[in-house]
Amino acid sequence: FTSLLHLPGTSEEVAPPVQQCFMVPKKEINVVSDMAKWKRSQAYADYMGFILTLNEGVRGKKLTCEYKVSEPIEKLVALLNTLDRWIDETPPVDQPSRFGNKAFRTWYAKLDQEAEKLVSAVIPKHLADAAPEVAVYLKESVGNSTRIDYGTGHEAAFAAFLCCLCKIGVLRVDDQMAIVFKVFNRYLEVMRKLQKTYRMEPAGSQGVWGLDDFQFLPFIWGSSQLIDHPSLEPRHFVDEKVVNENHKDFMFLECILFITEMKTGPFAEHSNQLWNISAVPSWSKVNQGLIRMYKAECLEKFPVIQHFKFGSLLPIQPVTS
C-alpha cells in the first residue's frame, strides 16, 4: 500500500494516473454469499493495508507530538470544520421521541448537496474528475439520514474516503500521523457532536457486547499509540484519574472519556468488552486483538459491509498484486 504514497514532489506536480476512469461507487454486496467477493477484493486489501499502515505510523506517538501538516491536511480539517459549523446552524427540533432528532435530516441534506464541492476544494485541479467518486465516501461517513443512526460502517466509509485521497496522491506517506491525529481525530469530534446533538441511534450495535456503540478505529490506532508506554498499562484506562490526566495525548483515552460522559452506571456493566480488554497485559496484545476483532465483528459482518460502495479506487475485483 505504501507504494501508492511514494510519489515524487508535491501533489501539484504529480501527473494524473494514466487515463484513470473514475466512477460513482455502487453497492456490490447484496446477499450474504457476496461476502466472499469482498474478502478477495482489491478494495478489502487496500482498505486493510491502509488501516495497518496508519496503525504502524502512530505507534508510540502522542496526539500532541510534532508532525508535518501538509496543505491537503489543512483543507480536510477546514472541510470538517464546515460540517461542525452546520451542526450549530441546524439545532435539534422539538419532537416526541427522545432519540433520532429529525433535524439531522436537514443537516444531512446540506452535506448531500455540497459534498462534491467540499471534496473539490481538497483535491488539485487536474484530479477534479475524481471528486464525484471520492465524495460518495464522505456522504456515507456521517450516518444514515433515514434511520438517523451511526456506526462502524459509517466510520469505515470515512477511512475509505481518506484511503481514496491517498490512492489519487492527494495524501502521501509523510502525512500518516496527520491523517490520524489531525483529520481522523477532528472527524471523531464532529461525529461525537452529531451523536450528542441529534441523539443518533447506534447502527448495528451489539449493545453491551460490542466494543463501543459508535466507533472502532480509534481504539485500534489509540492502542497502538500506547504501545511501550513507560507507565500506562491497559489496566489503567478504567481509572478515571488516569483518563482525565492523559486523554489529550491518547485517542484511546478520549474514547473512554466520551463513553463515561454518555453512559451511567458501572463501567464493567455498560462496556463489558472494554472492561475485559483492560485485563490484557500489554498494549501490543490489545492492539493485535482489536485488529482481529475489527475484521471479525465489522469487516466480516454482512449487515455492516452490505452498505459499502465500490468504484475505480476501491474496486470489487479480486486482488491482483
N, C-alpha and C positions, 0 to 999 in steps of 0.2 A: 504493500500500500504506500509506504513512504516514498517509493519511486515516483508516485503521482505528484509528490510535493517538491521533488528535486528539479525545479525548473530554473533556468538562469535568470538573473536580473530581476526587475520589478514586474508587477502584473501588467504594467502598460506595454512593456517590450515584448512579452510573450506572444508569439504568433498564435492565432486561433488554432484549435485542433484541426487536423486535416478533414475538411468537409464534414464536420460533426453535424449530424442531423438531429436537432433537438426535437422532443415531442412532449405533449402533455401527458404526464404519468397517469396510468389507469390501474384499476383493480385487476388482479390476476388470480388471487386465491379465493375461490368461490365455494369449494367443498373441502371437507377435511382431508381427502386424499391429495389435494393440491399442495399440502404442506411439504411433501417430498420435493416438489419442484422448487419451493422456496429455499429449502435447506441446501439444495445443489446449486442454487443460482449465484451468478456473479454479484448480485445485489447483497446477498447474505454474506458472502466472503468479504466484500468491500466494507460493508457496514460493520461487521465484527472486527475486521482489520483496523478500521478507524477507531472504534471503541478501545481496542487494546493498545494501539499506538498512543492514544491520549493517556491511557492508564499508566504507561511507562513514562510518558512526558511529565506527569505531575508527581511522580513517585518521590516521597520525602520532601516535597516543597510546600511552603505555606502560601495561603491566598495573598498574604501581604508582602511576599518576596518581590524582588526586582525581575522584570521580564520585558521583552520587546513588545511594543504595541504598534502595530502597523496601521496604515490608513484604512484598509478594509475592516479591521477590528473596530476602529473608532466609528466607522459608518454603521456597523452592525449594532453597536451599543446605542447609537443615535436612533436606529430603527426600533429597538426595544424600548427606548425612552418615549418614542411616539406612541407605542401601544399602551404604555403606562399612563401617559397623559390622557389618552382616550378613555381610560377607566375613570379618571377624575371627571371627565366631561359627560360620563354616562352613569349617573348614580342609580343604585338599585330602586326598583319601583315598589309601591305598596301592593302586596298580593297576599292571598290567604295562606298559601303553602310557604313554609319556612325555607325550604331548600329550592335550588334551581331558579334563581331570580331571572325573570324574563328580560330584564334589561341587558343580560348577557347577549341576547339575540341581536339587539341594536348595536352593541359593541362589535359583535362578530360581523355583522353586515358591513360595517365600515372597513374592517380588515379585508373581507371578501372583495370589496370594491377596489381597495387601494393596494392590495398585496403586490401586484406586478410592478406598480410604480415604486413601491418601497424597495423591492429587490433590484430594480433598475438603478436605483441610486447607489447601490453597493457594488455593482459589477461594472467593469470598464466597457466603453462604447463598443469595442469590437466583439464583445460577448453578449450584446443586447438580445440576440436570439434565444439565449438560454433562460431569460427571465421568466417566461410563462411556465417552463418546466420546473425551475427551482422554486417559484412562488407557490406551487401546489403544496410542497412540503411545509412551507411556512404556515399556510392556511390550515393544514392538518394538525399543526403542533400546539394549538391553543385550546383544544377541547371540541366537543360536539355541540352544535347550536340547537339541534332538535332536542336532544336528551339533556342538555346543559350539564354534561359530565366531562371529566378529565381523568386520564390515566396513563399507564406506561406506554400505550400505543401512540398517544399524542406526543409524549416525551421522545419516543423513538423517531417520530417524524421530524422533530427539531434536530436531533442528531443527524438524521438523513439530510436535512437541509444544509447543515454545516459540511457534511461529507461531500455533497454535490459542489459546494463552493470550493472545496479542496480539489475535486476532480477537474474543475474548469480552470484551476490555477489562481483563483482569487485569494484563497488562503494557502499558506505554504508551511513547510516543515518547521521553520523557526517561529511560527505563530502558535505552536502547540499549547504552550502554557496559557497564552492569552485566550485561546479558544475556550478552555475550561474555566479559567479564573475570571476572565472579564466577560466574555459573551455568554457562556452557559450559566455562569453564576447570576448574571443580570436577568437572563431568561427565567431562572428559578424564582427570583424576586418578583418578577411580573406575574408568573403563574401563581405564586402564593397570594398575591394581591387579588388576582381573578378568583381564586378558590374562596378567599375570605369575603370579598365584596359581593359576589353573586351566589355564595353558598353552593358551589358546584358539587354535584354528586361524584363519588369516586367511580370511575368506569371499570367494570370487570374486577372490582376489588374482592379479595378473599377475606375481607374483614380482618378479624384478629389474627388470622392465619397467614395473611400476606405480610410482606416486609413493611409496606407503607401504603397508605391509601392512594397516593398520587405519583410518587417518583421512585426511580430505582437507580439511575445512573450516578447521581451524586453520592450514593452510598458506595458504589464501586470506586469511582475516582477519589472520593473522600477517604476511603480506607487506604488507598494507595499513597495518598499524601502523608498518612500516619505511619507508614512502614519504617521501621528502625527509629521511631521517635525515642529520645533518651528517657522520657518519664511516662508518657501517656500510653497506657495499655488498653486493650478492649474493655476490660472490667471498669475502667474509669468513665466511660461515656454515659453510664447510668447515674453518675454522681452530678447532681445539679450545679454544685460549686465549680467543678471542672469544666462543665459545659459553658457556664456563664463567663468564665475567665478565658476560654480558648476558642469560642465559636467563631470569632472574626478571622482566625487563622485557618480553620479547617471546615471544609464543606460538610463533612460527616456530622460534625457537632452542630452546625447550622440547622441541619435536617432534624436532629434530635430536639433542638430548641423549638423549632416550629411545631413538632408533634406535641411537645409538652404544653405549648401555648393553646393548641387546638383541642386537646383531649383532657378529660378529667379522670381521676382515679389512679390506682397504682400502675406504674409503667409496665410491670410484668403482665398485667391483665390486658391493657389496651394495645400493647405492642409486643406480643409474646415472642415473635420471631427475632426481633431485635434484642430482646431480653436474653434469649438463648445464645445469640451471637456474642453477647458481652462475656460469655464464659469461654470463648475460644482464646487459646493462649497468646497468639501473635496476630498482628495486623496483616502480615503476608498470608497467613492461613485464612483470615477473614476475607481478604481481597480475592483469593483463589476460589473460596467457597461462594462468594457473591457472584463471580463471573459464571460459575457453573449454574447457580440458581437463576441468574438472569436468562441464560439460554433456555433452561427448563421451564421456568414459570412465565416468561414473557415471550421470547422469540420462538418458542416451540408450541405456543398455545394458539389454536385456531381463532378463538374469539378476539385475540389481540391482533394477530397477523392478517386476518381477513380484510382489514381496513388499509393495509399497507399498499402504496401505489408504486408502480414500476414504469420507468421510462428509458431514455437512452443513457442516462448517467448511472442509474441503479437498475440494470436490466434483469429480467426474469430468466434470461438464457443461462444455461449451465456454465459453470466456471470454465474459463479457457486456460488460464495460467496454472 
